Amino acid sequence: MAWRPWCCGGSGRSRQERNRPDQPLATDRAAIIDVITDIAAGADRHQWDRVRAAFADTVTLDYTSLWGGAPSTLSAEDVVEQWSGLLPGFDTTQHLVTNHAISTTAADAAVAEADFQAAHRLGGEMWILMGRYHYDLVKRDGSWRITRLVMTWTHESGDRGLVEKAVTRASRLE
């Protein structure tokens, strides 16, 4: 079978690729990307209910590539409490997440990976972090939720010390 681009009635993928059992349905793929976006955009906009809804009740966060230590398993409410105690301390943040690769591991489980760039501005200073995320997700009651988020730092520019300044500033805003 010859390759046919999407514009000519083909998907650009072979029948074998289209029928791979680890590839999610288009509706699941879109819903998973939406959940990932809800975390990033919700955090930037301080829409904490939106962020909370993207997580399962318990979530494991792993930022060890950047900060060392060990991954932490928290309630979604505790994650939102931590993030809402930090991010408002910046003047602005922008978390861009792209290049999503998603596969299903069961009818109600999936993994996703994506690249990110996270810009944090405080006054005239910037800290920009880049890397990739790995997400484990489960589908409960028809909705995808993130159970594990692993951030792998690849590079950064600016002042990582802005995080401590933002925490101090956020505590004064409460």
C-alpha positions in Angstrom: 0.0 0.0 0.0 1.4 3.3 -1.0 1.7 6.1 1.5 -1.0 8.7 1.1 -0.9 12.0 3.0 -3.9 13.0 5.1 -5.2 15.4 2.5 -5.7 12.5 0.0 -7.6 10.1 2.2 -4.7 8.6 4.0 -3.5 9.1 7.6 0.2 9.2 6.7 0.7 6.1 8.8 0.6 2.5 7.6 -2.4 0.2 8.6 0.0 -1.6 11.0 0.9 1.7 12.7 -2.7 2.8 12.9 -3.8 -0.5 14.5 -1.1 -0.7 17.2 -2.7 -1.5 20.5 -0.6 0.9 22.5 -1.8 3.9 20.5 -4.7 5.7 22.2 -7.9 6.6 20.4 -7.9 10.2 19.1 -10.4 11.2 21.8 -8.2 9.8 24.5 -5.1 11.4 23.1 -6.9 14.8 23.0 -8.2 14.3 26.6 -4.7 13.4 27.8 -3.1 16.5 26.2 -5.9 18.6 27.7 -5.1 17.2 31.2 -1.4 18.0 30.7 -2.3 21.5 29.5 -4.6 22.0 32.5 -1.6 21.5 34.8 0.7 23.9 32.9 -1.8 26.6 31.9 -3.8 26.3 35.2 -0.6 26.8 37.2 0.4 29.8 35.2 -3.1 31.4 35.6 -3.3 30.4 39.2 -6.5 28.4 38.4 -5.9 25.9 41.2 -9.2 24.0 40.8 -8.2 23.4 37.2 -4.8 22.1 38.4 -6.4 19.9 41.1 -8.8 18.3 38.6 -5.9 17.2 36.4 -4.4 15.1 39.2 -5.6 11.8 40.6 -6.3 11.9 44.4 -2.7 10.8 45.1 0.2 11.8 42.8 3.9 11.2 42.8 6.1 14.1 41.8 9.7 13.6 40.8 11.9 16.7 40.4 15.1 14.9 41.5 16.9 15.7 38.3 16.8 19.4 39.2 16.7 19.5 43.0 18.1 16.1 44.1 16.4 14.2 47.0 13.7 11.7 46.4 10.3 11.7 44.6 7.4 12.6 46.8 3.9 11.1 46.9 1.3 13.6 47.9 -2.4 14.2 47.8 -3.5 16.4 44.9 -4.6 19.0 47.4 -1.1 19.1 48.9 0.4 19.6 45.4 -1.9 22.5 44.8 -1.0 24.0 48.2 2.7 23.8 47.5 2.4 25.3 44.0 0.0 28.0 45.1 2.6 28.9 47.8 5.3 29.4 45.1 4.0 30.4 41.7 2.2 33.6 42.8 5.5 34.8 44.0 6.7 35.3 40.5 5.4 38.2 38.4 4.6 35.8 35.6 5.3 32.2 34.7 4.7 30.4 31.4 5.0 26.7 31.1 5.0 25.6 27.4 4.5 21.8 26.9 4.8 20.3 23.4 5.8 17.3 21.4 3.4 14.9 23.2 4.1 11.2 22.8 1.3 9.1 24.2 0.8 5.4 24.5 -1.8 3.3 26.4 -0.8 0.5 28.6 -4.3 -0.7 29.3 -7.9 0.6 28.6 -7.7 2.8 31.6 -3.9 3.6 31.8 -1.5 5.6 29.7 1.9 7.1 29.7 2.8 10.4 28.0 6.1 12.3 27.4 6.4 15.9 26.4 9.1 18.5 26.1 8.8 21.7 28.1 10.1 25.2 28.6 9.2 27.0 31.8 9.8 30.7 32.1 9.7 32.4 35.5 10.0 36.2 35.8 10.5 38.3 38.9 11.1 41.9 38.4 13.8 42.2 35.7 15.1 38.7 36.3 14.3 35.5 34.5 14.8 31.8 35.2 14.1 29.6 32.2 14.1 25.8 32.7 13.9 23.3 29.8 13.5 19.5 29.7 10.9 16.9 29.4 8.1 15.5 31.4 6.9 11.9 31.8 3.4 11.4 33.0 1.6 8.2 34.2 -2.2 8.5 33.8 -5.3 6.6 34.8 -8.8 6.9 33.4 -11.5 7.0 36.1 -15.2 7.7 35.5 -14.4 8.6 31.9 -11.7 11.2 32.8 -7.9 11.0 32.5 -5.9 12.0 35.6 -2.2 12.2 36.3 -0.8 9.8 38.9 2.9 10.5 38.4 4.9 13.3 37.0 8.6 13.1 36.4 10.5 16.2 35.3 13.8 15.7 33.6 15.9 18.8 33.5 18.1 19.2 30.4 19.2 22.9 30.6 18.4 26.3 32.1 19.3 29.9 31.8 19.0 32.7 34.3 18.9 32.6 38.1 17.6 29.4 39.8 17.7 31.4 43.0 14.5 33.2 41.9 12.6 30.3 43.3 13.6 31.2 46.9 12.7 34.8 46.3 9.3 33.8 44.9 8.6 31.6 47.9 9.4 34.6 50.2 7.3 36.9 48.1 4.4 34.5 47.9 4.2 34.1 51.7 3.8 37.9 52.0 1.0 37.9 49.5 -1.2 35.5 51.5 
